[in-house]
Amino acid sequence: MSAPTYQTLTVERRGAAEWLTLARPDRLNAVDATMREELHDYLDRLAGREDIRVLVIGGAGRGFCAGLDLRDEVATTPVEPAQAYQLLFWQQRFSQLVVKLRRIPQVVVALVNGPAAGLGFSLALAADIRIATTSAVFSAAFIKVGFSGGDCGSSFHLPRIVGGAAARELLLTGRPCPADRALRLGLVSEVVAADELETAGRKLVDDLLATSPTGLRLTKDLLNVSESGGGLEAVIAMEDRNQMYCLLGGDPVEGIRAFQEKRAPRFQ
């Protein structure tokens, strides 16, 4: 089956990685109904693909994602109590994007150039690793436009990444978090100049793809369980299971042999 052509996304395959670009640069890649449904379609297709091990997400133009497109009709139309069910469905179509990003077996890397606000902030938080440019700004802007400060998983992910005190400040005030502070808080692993972002992303992808395919996937699973509060014994039990799977698959034998022979491993 051939890959679909999207209106608001571009997809480029590079070996065992795919680079997904949010492509509404005239709106700072704000998510409208079309982009939302195209993201659902893309993530549903990606989840079952064993040939892709890493997903890189970036934004076209001068921003990562400005959040929900506030020109969206549903976002700007007053609603009646009788519409609560329809409104909840609309909300969940956005929030489930974050759930899908966490559940897919591929490691997700976010390359954040410029603003990552509202839903864009939540999408970046759902990535496994984030690299930012010096112009990146993270903002939980929901509370500034009348919503609760936590949205689309931000109140789950942010405290686990930066700690409770900083997360409370950012979610309760909606204050922007510039790249230098994001680095200090551990929100991003690296800050680079704008013209170095793709190079930094490629280096990270190369390191990820140099690992055991089974080990990489199981490590993401393990971290998701650990961050969800599985408890020490449950996490160690999953670690033990993962190591047995890896041993049965044979990757440690090749990895140790390659280390002894001072060469790169050739994982299957």
Secondary structure, DSSP 8 states (H G I E B T S, - for coil): ------SSEEEEEETTEEEEEE--GGGTT-B-HHHHHHHHHHHHHHHT-SS--EEEEEESTT-SB--B-TT-HHHHS---GGGHHHHHHHHHHHHHHHHHHHHSSSEEEEEE-SEEETHHHHHHHHSSEEEEETT-EEE-GGGGGTS-S--TTHHHHHHHHH-HHHHHHHHHH---EEHHHHHHHTS-SEEE-GGGHHHHHHHHHHHHHTS-HHHHHHHHHHHHHHHTT--HHHHHHHHHHHHHHHHHHTHHHHHHHHHHTTS-----
